[in-house]
Amino acid sequence: MAEANVALGLGFLPLPVTEIARRTGVTQEVAEKHLESLADKGVVFAREKDGEWGYAHVNTFHLFENPYRKGVHDETINKLTPLWKKYGKTLMQNFGSDTTTISRILPIQKKIESSAEILPHIRLR
């Protein structure tokens, strides 16, 4: 419950621990403890920039962020970063526009029942 409370202070862009602590009304130490725990689980995005850690919600579209998860700073990242920057310019030009969004939420105002079950492969066809 305490981790969820701290997660409520996150945004979609990385924020410093001090800001998240302020938003959630907890001490900086408590916020940092929970954010580190969530980041270690891969539930929260974490990155260090200019010597300060920032935390954010994990993006819904997991294309570019996965190699950049907390703790991964290796040769692969060094090779990928310039490629992502170059590709990102082209991708973002066509990813969404003023008239075409990349995703949409449709509020239907009713509960959707869901259940989990294991299906035999014959029913999956």
Buried (B, 14 or more C-beta within 10 A) or exposed (E): EEBEBBBEBBEEEBBBBEBBBBBBEBEBEBBBBBBBBBBEEEEBBBBEEEEEBBBBBBEEEEEEBEEBBBEEEEEEEEEBEEEBEEEEEEEEEEEEEEEEEEEEEEEEEEEEEEEEEEEEEEEEE
